[in-house]
């Protein structure tokens, strides 16, 4: 059991973090079959910030990168947001949806970064 008391569930070979998320997937599948939405995807990653490296003066001496600067030491790993669902609604709008039980501080920051960097407002259900 995780810290929010969610129980992982499996449906159609897909593992969900909670029963609520699995129920929403079932609803979205019905909407897709009815033609109300299309292109339903689960667990879609969005890069918010790439890996960050120290500056380097080393240059590749062979291969396809010959003459280019090598990456320095990794300082910070990338930061991503993984959407529960994405789909296209009937009006042709791209929807990014997250099933929320608890809005963590980390989620709130990632939601703001999604709007700033990708111009996407996350639909919370």
C-alpha contacts under 8 A as a table, 3 or more apart, distances in Angstrom:
res1	aa1	res2	aa2	distance
1	X	5	X	5.79
1	X	6	X	6.55
1	X	7	X	6.16
2	X	5	X	5.37
2	X	6	X	6.14
2	X	7	X	7.45
3	X	6	X	7.70
4	X	102	X	7.97
6	X	17	X	6.63
6	X	18	X	5.10
6	X	19	X	7.46
7	X	17	X	6.55
7	X	18	X	5.23
7	X	19	X	6.77
8	X	15	X	6.76
8	X	16	X	5.58
8	X	17	X	4.65
8	X	18	X	5.17
8	X	19	X	7.15
9	X	15	X	5.66
9	X	16	X	5.18
9	X	17	X	6.61
9	X	18	X	6.20
9	X	19	X	6.27
9	X	22	X	6.94
10	X	13	X	6.02
10	X	14	X	5.36
10	X	15	X	4.41
10	X	16	X	6.03
10	X	22	X	7.63
11	X	14	X	5.35
11	X	15	X	6.70
11	X	16	X	7.84
11	X	22	X	7.06
16	X	19	X	7.33
16	X	21	X	6.22
16	X	22	X	5.82
17	X	21	X	6.71
17	X	22	X	7.92
18	X	21	X	5.25
18	X	22	X	6.38
19	X	22	X	4.97
19	X	23	X	6.09
20	X	23	X	5.13
20	X	24	X	6.28
20	X	99	X	7.28
21	X	24	X	5.11
21	X	25	X	6.26
21	X	84	X	7.80
21	X	99	X	5.73
22	X	25	X	5.05
22	X	26	X	6.40
23	X	26	X	5.07
23	X	27	X	6.36
24	X	27	X	5.00
24	X	28	X	6.16
24	X	99	X	7.64
25	X	28	X	5.06
25	X	29	X	6.11
26	X	29	X	5.11
26	X	30	X	6.39
27	X	30	X	5.20
27	X	31	X	6.34
28	X	31	X	4.94
28	X	32	X	6.07
28	X	37	X	7.75
28	X	40	X	7.62
29	X	32	X	4.99
29	X	33	X	6.21
29	X	40	X	7.68
30	X	33	X	5.09
30	X	34	X	6.18
31	X	34	X	5.02
31	X	35	X	6.26
31	X	36	X	5.16
31	X	37	X	5.87
32	X	35	X	5.11
32	X	36	X	5.74
32	X	37	X	4.77
32	X	38	X	5.47
32	X	39	X	7.95
32	X	40	X	7.27
33	X	36	X	7.67
34	X	37	X	7.82
35	X	38	X	6.82
35	X	90	X	7.77
36	X	89	X	6.46
36	X	90	X	5.42
37	X	40	X	7.43
37	X	87	X	6.54
37	X	88	X	5.49
37	X	89	X	4.51
37	X	90	X	5.60
38	X	87	X	5.83
38	X	88	X	5.15
38	X	89	X	6.61
38	X	90	X	7.89
39	X	86	X	7.72
39	X	87	X	5.18
39	X	88	X	6.10
40	X	85	X	6.92
40	X	86	X	5.79
40	X	87	X	4.46
40	X	88	X	7.29
41	X	44	X	6.82
41	X	85	X	5.54
41	X	86	X	5.26
41	X	87	X	6.38
42	X	83	X	7.23
42	X	84	X	5.49
42	X	85	X	4.54
42	X	86	X	6.57
43	X	82	X	5.70
43	X	83	X	5.34
43	X	84	X	4.85
43	X	85	X	6.12
44	X	82	X	5.35
44	X	83	X	5.10
44	X	84	X	6.78
44	X	85	X	6.74
44	X	86	X	7.02
45	X	80	X	6.53
45	X	81	X	5.77
45	X	82	X	4.27
45	X	83	X	6.30
46	X	80	X	5.48
46	X	81	X	5.21
46	X	82	X	6.14
46	X	83	X	7.68
47	X	50	X	6.80
47	X	78	X	7.49
47	X	79	X	6.35
47	X	80	X	4.47
47	X	81	X	6.56
48	X	78	X	7.53
48	X	79	X	5.48
48	X	80	X	5.06
48	X	81	X	6.80
48	X	110	X	7.74
48	X	113	X	6.52
48	X	114	X	6.87
48	X	117	X	6.91
49	X	78	X	5.34
49	X	79	X	5.05
49	X	80	X	6.89
50	X	77	X	7.09
50	X	78	X	4.37
50	X	79	X	6.56
51	X	74	X	7.13
51	X	75	X	7.76
51	X	76	X	5.80
51	X	77	X	4.56
51	X	78	X	4.21
51	X	79	X	7.77
52	X	74	X	6.03
52	X	75	X	5.63
52	X	76	X	5.08
52	X	77	X	6.45
52	X	78	X	7.24
53	X	71	X	6.46
53	X	72	X	5.27
53	X	73	X	5.38
53	X	74	X	4.42
53	X	75	X	5.16
53	X	76	X	7.00
54	X	71	X	7.43
54	X	72	X	4.69
54	X	73	X	5.31
54	X	74	X	6.48
54	X	75	X	6.34
55	X	71	X	7.14
55	X	72	X	5.42
55	X	73	X	7.97
56	X	69	X	6.84
56	X	70	X	6.38
56	X	71	X	6.12
56	X	72	X	4.79
57	X	69	X	6.43
57	X	70	X	7.35
58	X	69	X	5.76
58	X	70	X	5.55
59	X	66	X	7.31
59	X	67	X	5.72
59	X	68	X	5.49
59	X	69	X	4.41
59	X	70	X	5.45
60	X	63	X	7.60
60	X	65	X	6.05
60	X	66	X	4.71
60	X	67	X	5.41
60	X	68	X	5.74
60	X	69	X	6.34
60	X	70	X	6.19
61	X	65	X	7.96
61	X	66	X	5.01
61	X	67	X	6.20
62	X	65	X	6.85
62	X	66	X	4.65
62	X	67	X	7.77
63	X	66	X	5.39
65	X	68	X	5.47
74	X	77	X	7.13
80	X	110	X	7.98
81	X	110	X	6.36
81	X	114	X	7.82
83	X	86	X	6.99
83	X	96	X	6.44
83	X	97	X	6.30
83	X	98	X	5.86
84	X	96	X	7.82
84	X	97	X	6.06
84	X	98	X	5.02
84	X	99	X	6.71
85	X	96	X	5.99
85	X	97	X	5.10
85	X	98	X	6.53
86	X	94	X	7.18
86	X	95	X	5.44
86	X	96	X	4.55
86	X	97	X	6.04
87	X	94	X	5.93
87	X	95	X	5.34
87	X	96	X	6.91
88	X	91	X	7.85
88	X	92	X	5.65
88	X	93	X	5.43
88	X	94	X	4.69
88	X	95	X	5.95
89	X	92	X	5.37
89	X	93	X	5.39
89	X	94	X	6.67
89	X	95	X	6.94
90	X	93	X	7.35
95	X	122	X	7.46
95	X	123	X	7.18
96	X	120	X	7.32
96	X	121	X	7.27
96	X	122	X	5.26
96	X	123	X	6.07
97	X	122	X	5.54
97	X	123	X	4.58
97	X	124	X	5.82
97	X	125	X	7.23
98	X	122	X	6.75
98	X	123	X	6.20
98	X	124	X	5.02
98	X	125	X	6.30
99	X	124	X	5.79
99	X	125	X	4.83
100	X	103	X	6.53
100	X	124	X	6.25
100	X	125	X	6.03
103	X	107	X	6.22
103	X	108	X	6.65
104	X	107	X	5.15
104	X	108	X	6.32
105	X	108	X	5.13
105	X	109	X	6.37
106	X	109	X	5.33
106	X	110	X	6.26
107	X	110	X	5.03
107	X	111	X	5.98
108	X	111	X	5.09
108	X	112	X	6.43
109	X	112	X	5.18
109	X	113	X	6.28
110	X	113	X	4.92
110	X	114	X	6.08
111	X	114	X	5.13
111	X	115	X	6.51
111	X	121	X	7.47
111	X	122	X	6.67
112	X	115	X	5.25
112	X	116	X	6.24
113	X	116	X	4.99
113	X	117	X	5.82
113	X	118	X	7.74
114	X	117	X	5.50
114	X	118	X	5.25
114	X	119	X	6.47
114	X	120	X	5.65
114	X	121	X	7.04
114	X	122	X	7.78
115	X	118	X	5.60
115	X	119	X	4.38
115	X	120	X	4.64
115	X	121	X	5.51
115	X	122	X	7.95
116	X	119	X	5.67
116	X	120	X	7.78
